[in-house]
Amino acid sequence: MKDAASLSESDLRAGHRKRLRDRFLADPEGMPDYEVLELALGCVYLRRDNKMLAKRLLAAFDNFDGLLSASSEELARVEGCGPAVDSFLSLLREIIARASQSNVQRKQSVTLSDIVEMGRQRLKHCTDEEVWAALLDKQNRLLIFKKIRHGSIDYVALEPLEIVELMVRNHASSLVLMHNHPGGTCMPSQEDRALTGRISLALRHLGLFLHDHVIITSDAAFSMMQDRRLEVAKRNVRDLPE
C-alpha cells in the first residue's frame, strides 16, 4: 500500500473524486453548488482538478440556470473552460428537455401548464429564435412536439400554411404554438400578434384549433391568448385545462 509521500497527483485526484462521489451519494442536497459542479466536470476533464473551474463558472454565471444558459462565447471567456464544457452543457440541456417532453408524452390528457413547462425546458436556453409546435389529438394527448423554424437572435419567419400542413400531416386536432425571445422581453411584438391572428384564421377553415401562442424567455412565459388585442384569434381558440 502506498504511503502519503509516494502518492502521485493522479492518485490524489482519484481519492478526492471518490470522496466527493461518496458524499454526493450519501447527501446530495448537503453539497455546495461548486462541489456538485466539480463532480460533474470530472466527466469532462478526467485528469484535472476541477474545483477552481467550478468556482469560476458559478462566479461568472451566478447559478446552474445561468450556466446552462451561457453561450459558447461566454463560456470561452472563463479561464480553463474549453469546448468540451460547452458540449457537456449542451448534452445536459438536451437531456433535461427530453425528460420534460417524455413526462408530457405519457399523459392521457395534457394541460396548458404541462405544455408551457415543456416548452420552457426546450427554449429558455436557446440563443436564437426558434418556433416549436405541440400537436394534440381530440383527447388533448400530445402527438408530437416539433421544431418548425430556426431563426436569428431576434427574428424567425413563419407562414400559416406551414402550421396547417404540419397539423394535417400528423392528424392533429389542435396545437399550442410557442417561440422564444432570447435575452429579451416576453411581451409579443406587433408581428407576433398579426401572425397569431393569421394562423388562427387559417386553421378555422379546416376545423382545427389553436389553444395558445406562448412566448418563452429565460425566466418567463407569456400567453398571447391573454392579450386582449387578439380578439380575432380568440374566436378560434379551444381552451386547455390550466
C-alpha positions in Angstrom: 0.0 0.0 0.0 1.3 3.4 -0.9 2.1 5.9 1.8 1.1 9.6 1.6 4.5 10.7 0.4 4.5 8.3 -2.6 1.0 9.1 -3.8 1.0 10.6 -7.3 -1.1 13.6 -8.3 -3.4 11.3 -10.2 -3.8 9.1 -7.1 -4.7 12.2 -5.0 -7.3 13.4 -7.6 -8.8 9.9 -7.8 -9.1 9.8 -4.0 -10.6 13.3 -3.9 -13.2 12.5 -6.5 -14.2 9.2 -4.8 -14.8 11.2 -1.5 -16.8 13.7 -3.5 -18.8 11.0 -5.1 -19.4 9.2 -1.8 -20.6 12.5 -0.1 -22.9 13.1 -3.1 -24.5 9.7 -2.9 -24.9 10.0 0.9 -26.4 13.5 0.9 -26.6 15.3 -2.5 -28.7 18.2 -1.0 -26.0 18.9 1.5 -23.2 19.6 -1.0 -22.5 23.2 -2.1 -23.1 24.0 -5.7 -19.4 24.3 -6.6 -18.8 20.7 -5.4 -21.7 19.3 -7.4 -20.4 21.1 -10.5 -16.9 20.0 -9.7 -18.1 16.4 -9.6 -19.9 16.8 -12.9 -16.9 18.4 -14.6 -15.0 15.2 -13.7 -16.9 13.7 -16.6 -15.4 16.3 -18.9 -11.8 16.7 -17.6 -10.8 13.3 -16.2 -7.2 14.2 -15.2 -7.7 17.7 -13.9 -8.5 19.3 -10.6 -11.8 20.9 -11.4 -12.6 22.8 -8.2 -11.4 26.2 -9.3 -13.0 25.9 -12.7 -16.3 25.0 -11.0 -16.0 28.1 -8.7 -15.1 30.4 -11.7 -18.1 29.2 -13.7 -20.5 29.8 -10.9 -19.0 33.2 -10.2 -19.4 34.1 -13.9 -23.0 32.9 -14.3 -24.4 33.1 -10.7 -26.1 29.7 -10.6 -26.8 26.5 -12.5 -29.6 28.0 -14.6 -27.3 30.8 -15.7 -24.6 28.4 -16.5 -26.9 26.3 -18.6 -27.9 29.4 -20.5 -24.4 30.5 -21.2 -23.4 30.8 -24.8 -20.2 29.3 -26.3 -18.6 32.7 -26.5 -19.4 33.4 -22.8 -18.0 30.1 -21.7 -14.8 30.6 -23.7 -14.1 33.7 -21.6 -13.9 31.7 -18.4 -10.3 30.7 -17.6 -9.8 26.9 -18.1 -13.2 26.3 -19.8 -12.8 24.7 -23.2 -15.2 23.4 -25.9 -15.6 20.2 -24.0 -17.6 22.0 -21.3 -19.8 23.7 -23.9 -20.6 20.2 -25.4 -21.3 18.8 -22.0 -23.7 21.6 -21.1 -25.5 21.2 -24.4 -25.9 17.5 -23.6 -27.3 18.3 -20.2 -29.8 20.8 -21.7 -30.9 18.2 -24.2 -31.4 15.5 -21.5 -33.5 17.9 -19.4 -35.6 18.9 -22.4 -36.3 15.3 -23.4 -37.1 14.3 -19.8 -39.7 17.1 -19.7 -41.2 16.1 -23.0 -41.4 12.4 -22.1 -43.3 13.2 -19.0 -45.9 15.1 -21.0 -46.0 12.4 -23.7 -47.1 9.8 -21.2 -50.1 11.8 -20.0 -53.6 10.8 -21.3 -54.7 14.4 -21.3 -52.3 17.4 -21.1 -52.8 20.8 -19.6 -51.6 24.1 -20.8 -49.2 24.3 -17.9 -47.7 20.9 -18.9 -47.0 22.2 -22.4 -45.6 25.6 -21.3 -43.2 23.9 -18.9 -42.1 21.5 -21.6 -41.6 24.5 -23.9 -39.6 26.4 -21.3 -37.2 23.5 -20.8 -36.7 23.3 -24.6 -36.5 27.0 -25.4 -35.4 29.1 -22.4 -31.6 28.4 -23.0 -31.7 28.9 -26.8 -29.6 31.8 -28.1 -31.5 32.1 -31.4 -35.3 32.4 -32.0 -37.0 29.1 -32.7 -40.6 28.2 -33.3 -42.0 24.9 -31.9 -45.5 23.4 -32.1 -47.1 21.0 -29.6 -49.7 19.0 -31.7 -52.6 17.4 -29.8 -55.3 14.9 -30.7 -59.0 15.2 -29.8 -58.4 13.9 -26.3 -55.7 16.5 -25.7 -52.9 13.9 -25.9 -49.6 15.1 -27.1 -48.8 13.7 -30.6 -45.5 15.4 -31.3 -43.5 18.4 -30.1 -41.6 19.6 -33.1 -39.3 22.5 -34.1 -40.7 24.2 -37.1 -38.2 27.0 -37.8 -34.8 28.2 -36.6 -34.1 31.9 -37.0 -31.6 34.5 -35.9 -31.1 36.1 -32.5 -34.1 38.4 -32.9 -36.2 37.1 -35.8 -37.7 34.0 -37.2 -40.0 33.7 -40.2 -43.2 31.6 -40.3 -46.1 31.2 -42.6 -49.6 29.9 -41.5 -49.6 27.3 -44.3 -46.6 25.6 -42.6 -48.8 25.1 -39.5 -51.8 23.8 -41.5 -49.7 21.3 -43.4 -47.9 20.1 -40.2 -51.3 19.5 -38.4 -52.9 17.8 -41.4 -49.8 15.6 -42.0 -49.8 14.4 -38.3 -53.6 14.1 -37.9 -53.7 16.7 -35.2 -56.8 18.4 -33.9 -55.3 21.3 -32.1 -52.0 22.9 -31.2 -50.0 25.1 -28.9 -47.5 27.3 -30.8 -44.5 28.7 -29.0 -41.3 30.6 -29.7 -38.6 32.3 -27.7 -37.2 35.8 -27.4 -33.6 35.3 -26.5 -32.4 37.8 -23.9 -35.5 39.9 -24.4 -39.0 40.6 -23.1 -41.7 38.0 -23.2 -44.2 40.6 -24.5 -45.3 39.9 -28.1 -44.4 42.2 -30.9 -46.9 43.5 -33.4 -45.7 40.9 -35.9 -46.3 38.2 -33.3 -49.8 39.3 -32.8 -50.5 39.6 -36.5 -49.1 36.1 -37.2 -51.1 34.5 -34.5 -54.3 36.0 -35.9 -53.5 34.7 -39.4 -52.7 31.2 -38.1 -56.0 31.1 -36.2 -58.0 32.1 -39.3 -56.2 29.6 -41.5 -57.0 26.8 -39.0 -60.6 27.8 -38.6 -61.5 26.8 -42.2 -60.3 23.2 -41.6 -62.0 22.8 -38.2 -58.7 22.9 -36.4 -58.0 24.8 -33.1 -55.3 27.0 -31.7 -55.0 26.7 -27.9 -52.4 29.3 -27.5 -49.2 31.0 -28.8 -46.7 31.2 -25.9 -43.6 33.4 -25.9 -40.7 32.0 -23.8 -37.8 33.8 -22.3 -35.1 32.7 -19.9 -37.2 33.4 -16.9 -40.8 33.9 -18.0 -43.6 32.7 -20.4 -46.3 34.8 -21.8 -49.7 33.5 -23.1 -50.8 35.5 -26.1 -54.3 34.3 -25.7 -54.4 36.5 -22.5 -53.6 39.5 -24.7 -56.9 41.5 -25.3 -55.6 42.6 -28.7 -56.1 39.2 -30.2 -59.8 39.1 -30.4 -59.7 37.5 -34.0 -57.6 34.7 -32.8 -59.6 34.1 -29.7 -62.7 33.2 -31.7 -61.0 30.1 -32.8 -59.4 29.0 -29.5 -60.4 25.9 -27.6 -59.4 26.1 -24.0 -57.0 23.6 -22.5 -57.2 22.9 -18.7 -54.8 25.0 -16.7 
